[in-house]
Amino acid sequence: MLVYKFGGTSVGSVINMNHVKKIIDSEQTKIVVLSAMSGTTNALVEISELIKNEQRSRAKEKIDLLNEKYNETVYDLLINVELRNEVATYVNHIFKGLRDAVDQNYCLQLHNTILANGELLSTYMFTRFLRQEGKNAQLLPALDFMRIDRNNEPDLFYIKQNLNRLIESSDKADVYITQGFICLDAYGAITNLQRGGSDYTATIIGAAIEANEVQIWTDIDGFHNNDPRYVNETSALSNLSYDEAAELAYFGAKILHPLTVLPVRNLDIPLRLKNTMAPDAHGTLITNEIHGEGIKAIAAKDNITAIKIKSVRMLLAHGFLKKVFEVFEKYETPIDMVTTSEIAVSLTIDDITHLGQIVEELQKFATVEVDDYMSIVCLVGNQIIYHPDTPELFQVLQDVNVRMIAYGGSNNNISLLVNTSDKLETLQKLQRYIFENDRHLVG
């Protein structure tokens, strides 16, 4: 069995839904994971915020506009009158629930329930559309099998047991449709896997059914060797290892949710990234296999804050680093990069929710300096720290103010911290030096 995941753009219009129908039109049984239609989640977040701020009239206006958009989509998508009426009834039921939510007291559970409606709408519509087109399609509600535990991690045993039970008890189908992103928490309340979580849903499902392959379909033909939003003439990578893909996803490559590779890596299930608008393109195949050495790709992560923690008491003090990291653990704030000297530690974070409290606690035993508007530029490739020509790349950055370098923490990753104002220049210089001129640096 295969698992396909399609993002919001892929199901964002009637034309694109027809593209998806053609892509999944094969005899092999598959589970199709769908995101909400493009723009829907943003609209639902805005509606939730309006309810939170007690701007109830504006919230109702936004709901009416979104309802109208969906009514138009239903009319254009479905020509079968019976199916059109069925879907229209469901859509209006969802929007009645949203209107009822406007007068409720705001809480996180209400917010999560509002957000879940995007995936509920897209999957219901698309399942009926496939049936209209003569496909044997069944809807598998994600809230019947997708759950996280008390640590907000996927409850893999629960998911596997309940998903397989649901498939076995459902009418046999060629295509099973389910929702990405949404799930239940350990107490049975509706929650989600955070933005981009539909990718994660797909690989969790792939692991649960031990799929032959998981395919993530989006609007770009796989990982590129640099960020095409900032650099011209980038090229798609045909193959990556799980480790390389995980590094790129974590350090800014937006095509993939950072946690996506985890469920399928240990089971050695291939993960393929494909372009909905160019289905014949190879895309990027991610497996345990390693293809070459050297630098394969560059990614950048913005909204980074650098923290320098300095204390003469750090010198020869074996417990100093423990005290530092315990502060970040207390406030559940992950650290991206770390460098040390005799009397200072520099590190970076991308979550500043508790920055004030963190700095206050660190100042009890050290001097603290904070710099914001920073970016991490990450170079990824198998064994790049051992490649004899890798050190040459630093020559091209002699005019860039590099604040930190993480070199050696991973065999597959070199990370550079630069001012965000220097990010574009850094990406473009590295692109020219690595991929356009000195090809010997590339694996």
Secondary structure as GFF3:
##gff-version 3
##sequence-region A 1 443
A	DSSP	beta_strand	2	6	.	.	.	ID=ss1
A	DSSP	alpha_helix	14	23	.	.	.	ID=ss2
A	DSSP	beta_strand	30	34	.	.	.	ID=ss3
A	DSSP	alpha_helix	40	52	.	.	.	ID=ss4
A	DSSP	alpha_helix	56	77	.	.	.	ID=ss5
A	DSSP	alpha_helix	81	102	.	.	.	ID=ss6
A	DSSP	alpha_helix	108	132	.	.	.	ID=ss7
A	DSSP	beta_strand	137	139	.	.	.	ID=ss8
A	DSSP	three_ten_helix	142	144	.	.	.	ID=ss9
A	DSSP	alpha_helix	156	169	.	.	.	ID=ss10
A	DSSP	beta_strand	175	179	.	.	.	ID=ss11
A	DSSP	beta_strand	182	184	.	.	.	ID=ss12
A	DSSP	beta_strand	190	192	.	.	.	ID=ss13
A	DSSP	alpha_helix	197	209	.	.	.	ID=ss14
A	DSSP	beta_strand	213	218	.	.	.	ID=ss15
A	DSSP	beta_strand	239	241	.	.	.	ID=ss16
A	DSSP	alpha_helix	242	250	.	.	.	ID=ss17
A	DSSP	alpha_helix	262	265	.	.	.	ID=ss18
A	DSSP	beta_strand	271	275	.	.	.	ID=ss19
A	DSSP	beta_strand	284	287	.	.	.	ID=ss20
A	DSSP	beta_strand	297	310	.	.	.	ID=ss21
A	DSSP	three_ten_helix	312	314	.	.	.	ID=ss22
A	DSSP	alpha_helix	320	330	.	.	.	ID=ss23
A	DSSP	beta_strand	338	340	.	.	.	ID=ss24
A	DSSP	beta_strand	344	349	.	.	.	ID=ss25
A	DSSP	alpha_helix	355	362	.	.	.	ID=ss26
A	DSSP	beta_strand	367	380	.	.	.	ID=ss27
A	DSSP	three_ten_helix	384	386	.	.	.	ID=ss28
A	DSSP	three_ten_helix	390	397	.	.	.	ID=ss29
A	DSSP	beta_strand	402	410	.	.	.	ID=ss30
A	DSSP	beta_strand	413	419	.	.	.	ID=ss31
A	DSSP	three_ten_helix	420	422	.	.	.	ID=ss32
A	DSSP	alpha_helix	423	430	.	.	.	ID=ss33
A	DSSP	pi_helix	431	437	.	.	.	ID=ss34
A	DSSP	three_ten_helix	439	441	.	.	.	ID=ss35
###
